[in-house]
Amino acid sequence: MEDGKAMINIIYEDNHLLVVEKPINIPVQADNSDDPDLLTLLKEYIKNKYKKPGNVYLGLVHRLDRPVGGVMVFAKTSKAASRLSKQIINKEFKKTYMAVVCGKPDSEGTFIDKLKKDSKTNITSVSKNGKEAILNYKLIAYKNKLSLVQIDLLTGRSHQIRVQFSSRNYPLYGDQKYNKEAVLDQIALFAKKIEFIHPTTKEKINFELPLPNRYPFNIFK
């Protein structure tokens, strides 16, 4: 799917779901930047493909930060959106990320924190007054003082992965917000895989993308 400013990779589509690869630096939904957003682009795609009159329904059930790319699923019906949202609440919807962090963490581990987002600054920090944030990670490779880690996200707090690693002195490569020594480069965080139960067939399905062919991910290939 191509729309002037964005090329969207459609991974899977049926009457209930639309699975796509979110490009980097495109907001998931409209914000005050007035830049083209993924939700609007996909609604236009559906409207044009199926020649639908009026407004098109497309449910947003999970999010990715603007600078982060990777696999996302959208719901084409309200029933599908409700059932997917319920899976997320019940922790049946699994999200796997790949990140490149500075330094070398332990071979595997679990991070448990309480995170709080400042709505004025859009900065998330560890706070005893925050909401519980949990992730599991595994060290995949270490090279050039950088580590490739696989992350299974168990909760979905704002900037969770970025803050939890940064707070332990393993900031993500290229993270302009939480890495004080970040070079001016793209953040090395990628939504690699999602796994969930199809809202109507009840079949467990998953969608996975290869690592981006860009630095620093490509040094681990």
C-alpha positions in Angstrom: 0.0 0.0 0.0 1.4 3.3 -1.0 0.2 6.8 0.0 2.4 9.6 -1.3 4.4 10.0 1.9 4.3 6.4 3.2 4.7 2.9 2.0 2.8 0.6 4.3 3.6 -3.1 4.3 0.3 -5.1 4.6 1.2 -8.4 6.3 -2.2 -9.9 6.7 -5.8 -9.0 6.1 -9.2 -10.6 6.5 -12.7 -9.4 7.4 -11.8 -8.9 11.0 -8.1 -8.0 11.2 -5.5 -5.8 9.5 -1.9 -6.6 10.3 0.8 -4.2 9.1 4.4 -3.1 9.5 4.4 0.3 11.1 7.0 2.5 9.5 9.4 4.4 11.7 8.7 8.1 12.5 5.0 7.9 11.7 2.6 8.5 14.6 0.1 5.7 15.2 -2.8 8.2 15.5 -3.2 11.9 14.8 -1.3 14.2 17.1 -0.5 17.9 17.3 2.2 17.5 14.6 -0.4 17.3 11.8 1.9 14.7 10.2 0.2 11.8 8.3 -0.7 9.1 10.9 -0.9 5.3 10.4 -4.6 5.0 11.5 -5.8 7.6 9.0 -3.6 6.1 6.2 -5.0 2.6 6.8 -8.6 3.9 6.9 -8.0 5.5 3.5 -6.5 2.2 2.3 -9.7 0.3 3.3 -12.0 3.0 2.0 -10.3 3.0 -1.4 -9.8 -0.8 -1.7 -13.4 -1.7 -0.8 -15.0 1.5 -2.1 -16.6 2.1 1.2 -18.8 5.2 1.5 -18.7 7.4 4.6 -16.4 6.8 7.6 -14.4 3.6 7.9 -14.1 1.8 11.2 -10.7 0.7 12.2 -10.0 -0.1 15.9 -6.7 0.8 17.5 -5.9 -1.9 20.2 -2.2 -1.3 20.9 0.4 1.4 20.2 4.0 1.9 19.2 6.0 5.1 19.9 6.4 7.3 16.9 10.1 6.5 16.3 9.5 2.8 16.6 8.7 0.5 13.7 7.4 -3.1 13.6 4.3 -5.3 13.5 0.9 -4.1 14.6 -2.7 -5.4 14.4 -5.8 -3.3 13.9 -9.4 -4.4 14.3 -11.8 -4.0 11.3 -14.9 -4.5 13.5 -15.8 -3.3 16.9 -16.3 -6.9 18.1 -12.8 -7.8 17.0 -11.5 -4.7 18.8 -13.3 -5.6 22.0 -12.0 -9.2 21.9 -8.4 -8.2 21.2 -8.5 -5.5 23.9 -9.7 -8.2 26.4 -6.8 -10.4 25.4 -4.4 -7.6 26.2 -6.0 -7.0 29.6 -5.8 -10.8 30.3 -2.2 -10.9 29.1 -3.1 -13.3 26.3 -1.8 -11.0 23.7 2.0 -11.4 23.4 4.4 -8.8 22.1 8.1 -9.5 21.4 10.5 -6.7 20.7 14.2 -6.5 19.7 16.4 -3.7 21.0 20.0 -2.8 20.9 21.2 -1.4 24.2 24.4 0.2 25.3 26.5 -2.1 27.5 26.0 -5.7 28.4 23.2 -6.8 30.7 22.9 -10.2 32.3 22.1 -13.1 29.9 18.5 -12.9 30.9 16.2 -11.3 33.5 13.0 -9.7 34.5 12.5 -6.0 35.1 9.7 -5.0 37.5 9.2 -1.3 38.2 6.5 1.3 38.8 6.4 3.9 36.0 4.7 7.2 35.9 4.3 9.4 32.9 4.3 13.2 33.1 1.6 14.3 30.7 3.1 17.8 30.3 6.6 16.7 29.3 5.8 13.3 27.9 8.6 11.8 30.0 8.1 8.5 31.9 10.1 7.8 35.0 10.4 5.2 37.8 8.1 6.3 40.6 6.7 4.6 43.7 3.4 6.3 42.7 3.4 4.8 39.2 1.8 1.7 37.6 3.4 -1.7 37.6 5.6 -2.4 34.5 7.0 -5.9 33.8 9.2 -7.3 31.0 11.4 -10.3 30.5 14.5 -10.1 28.3 17.2 -12.4 26.9 20.6 -11.3 25.7 21.0 -12.6 22.1 24.4 -11.2 21.2 27.1 -8.7 22.3 29.3 -6.8 19.9 31.1 -3.4 19.8 29.9 -2.6 23.4 26.3 -3.0 22.2 23.9 -5.8 23.1 21.0 -7.2 21.0 18.2 -8.2 23.4 14.9 -9.9 22.9 12.1 -8.5 25.1 8.8 -10.0 26.0 6.6 -7.2 27.2 4.1 -8.2 29.9 2.6 -4.8 30.5 2.2 -1.8 28.1 3.3 1.3 29.9 4.3 4.4 27.9 8.0 4.3 26.9 8.3 1.2 29.2 11.2 -0.6 27.5 13.2 2.6 27.0 12.8 3.6 30.7 13.3 0.2 32.3 16.6 -0.3 30.4 17.8 3.3 30.8 17.1 3.2 34.6 19.6 0.3 34.8 22.3 2.1 32.8 21.6 0.1 29.6 19.9 2.8 27.5 18.7 2.0 24.0 21.0 3.0 21.2 19.7 6.2 19.5 17.1 7.0 22.1 17.1 10.8 22.1 14.8 11.0 25.1 16.3 8.6 27.7 19.9 8.1 26.5 22.0 11.1 27.5 24.9 10.0 25.2 22.7 9.0 22.2 24.0 9.8 18.8 21.7 11.4 16.4 20.4 8.2 14.9 17.2 6.1 14.8 16.2 4.4 18.0 17.2 0.7 18.0 13.8 -0.7 19.1 11.7 -2.9 16.8 8.3 -4.6 17.4 9.3 -8.0 15.9 6.4 -10.3 16.7 2.8 -10.4 18.0 0.9 -13.5 19.0 -2.8 -13.6 19.9 -6.1 -15.6 19.4 -8.1 -14.7 16.3 -11.2 -12.9 17.5 -13.6 -15.1 15.5 -11.8 -18.4 14.5 -10.3 -18.7 18.0 -7.1 -19.9 16.4 -3.8 -18.9 17.9 -1.9 -16.9 15.3 1.4 -15.0 15.2 3.1 -12.5 12.8 6.8 -11.9 12.8 9.1 -9.6 10.9 12.9 -9.9 10.2 15.2 -7.5 11.9 15.7 -4.2 10.2 18.6 -4.0 7.8 20.1 -0.9 9.4 22.7 0.0 12.0 23.0 -1.2 14.7 20.7 -4.2 14.1 22.7 -5.2 11.0 26.0 -5.7 13.0 24.3 -8.8 14.6 23.4 -10.5 11.3 
